Amino acid sequence: MTAAGPAGDWFDPLAEFLGPAYLRNAFTKGTEQEVDFLVGALGLTPGARVLDVGCGPGRHCLALARRGCSVVGVDRSPRFVALARATAAAEGLDVRVDETDVRDLAFAAEFDAAICLCQGGFGLLGGHDEEAVFGRIVAALRPGGALALTAFHSAFALRHLEAGETYDPVTGVLHEVATLRDPAGVEAPFDLWTTCFTVRELGGLARAAGVVVDGVHGVAPGAYGTAVPTLDHPELLLVGRRS
């Protein structure tokens, strides 16, 4: 790890602090558009078994279950897992949520599709373990199973680097300090470490893991589609299938 990298599992205290306030963030308001796009792009139909990696409080896995999918979500945050489980139980949805670190995924050819969105663990590893985690996600898919994964876009991060932010060219990690607000409205600063990727890097990771890449698209929260990535797209959305 370089000097610019995070120490330990930095996201845990952030998730504990935010709790349900996470869902007040503007980037979470586009969930329905994102899921509508993914249902079509991944060919999901009622009864499809879907894995949501780094599901957080469950916004995507719950939305997929409301559309008839059978979903397993995984996240390492006890606070987020409890929130997702409570909503699933209250609505009677076909969702199971496991408290699991993405680095410990151990599914084998069990799912029709897998999603890993909004950095979903994969983009929060500090520039390490991404290749292994990508492989574990792909291993969870049956042959021909569909994959959708987003990652923060290196070109966007560098083009829009703000005062106080740093970008480590060795690991591709963007560091910033953000002021967050808990459910009671109390504010506190937190370090955020987001691993960024180029289109070529993300596609290379996928192909090395045995994914046939349908496309790497330029997207933003709540604006998923098939646009060619530009310098002003904050995220990349990779869509493909396990070979």
Buried (B, 14 or more C-beta within 10 A) or exposed (E): EEEBBBEEBBBEEBBEBBBBBBBEEEEBEBBEBBBEBBBEBBEBEEEBBBBBBBBBBBBBBBBBBBBEBBBBBBBBBEBBBBBBBBBBEEEEBBBBBBEBEBBEBEBEEBBBBBBBBBBBBBBBBBBBBBEEBBBBBBBBBBEEBBBBBBBBBBBBBEEEEEEEEEBBEEBBBBBBEEEBBBEEEEEEEBEBBBBBBBBEBBBBBBEEBBBEBBBBBBBBBBBBEEBEBEEEBBBBBBBBBBE
